[in-house]
């Protein structure tokens, strides 16, 4: 007996095309065991059968750049003490309700929040959501500059605290290439007047080469928070792996990134002191064959020059599809298919997180992380109410339509 069968839906595998009439997904032990035609499946028994007639069936969404366990717990819920973990779970539940089944969370240390990363990993490991953590250091562009690190949450550090041993420990703790280092100082969520050094270069090229080598020696890929073409170039030359934000990147740099297999996590609504990624920027990155994902950076105030977000002041998981809309429409008008657009929040994000053998598409032997929608996400809707159901590892976790 199968655990779950999903039949009659419009399946978007975001991978290889299905065989003709194959629209029944067979799920066992949290894994997609097979995709067959309904004639084959009609006599099969299952603990649960979903008739997805009229619904889009596709992989769960992946948000590979968030701050939901740390900065968002204080900024959104105003928690400081032991309730930090409760607030993180609340944020993660918002993800699941928004169709997001995998999250890349960035832990950078926080001057007021002292919960160790190990405790947050344990908390996240017991919920119906895949959460992978990047461990990193952060530099806030105040005067003087302010530093924090995953290794010493609840502390204010100095530049001298970041020696080779520190970066080696960050590499060990990190589960995917996120904001492991801040090549440039961040403005975070503060008004520009409070962060006059936002965008300032923190490490020189020699330092960055050494840090990249430390991560690679530990068998880990490295990502970095960067803005500005001149600073992006330093990371490219150092052989880094993933550029987060990349605001101000030039087209020639996208070609270099593709040649060196450096990925881009775009945040088209903000995240640095510069204008965010435009739809044209993202198109140029894709056109150069850069593996590109879009992420929320949740929770994040919307940059004044962000496109298409109307009166939104701050964006979180429920705004993921709205964040993507201007870019997806631009890409589609340029001839990129709707399914290829959706890869920016599924397949490509999985590749960046090193999880592409497990998730990101509907394929035999991949994890059964699946959403059922009333139309094609972003193109037909951006509201989370149109997500009919969220299935995580073969279990229906969110059911908005009584399926």
Secondary structure, 3 states (H helix, E strand, C coil): CEEEEEECCEEECCCCCCCCCEEEEEEECCEEEEEEEHHHHCCCCEEEEEECCCCEEEECEEEEEECCCCHHHHHHHCCCCCCHHHHHHHHHHHHHHCCEEEEEEEECCCCCCCCCHHHHHHHHCCCCCEEEEEECEEEECCCCCEEEEHHHCCCCECHHHCCHHHHHHHHHHCCCCCCCEECECECCCCCHHHCCCCCCECCCHHHHHHHHHHHHHCCCCCEEEEECHHHHHHHHHHCCCEEEEEECCCHHHHHHHHHCCCEEEECCCCCCCCCCCCHHHHHHHHHCCCCEEECCCECEECCCCCCCCCCCCEECHHHHHHHHHHHHHHHHHCCCCHHHHHHHHCHHHHHHHCCCCCCCCCCCCCECCEEEECCCECCCECCHHHEEEEEECCEEEEECCCC
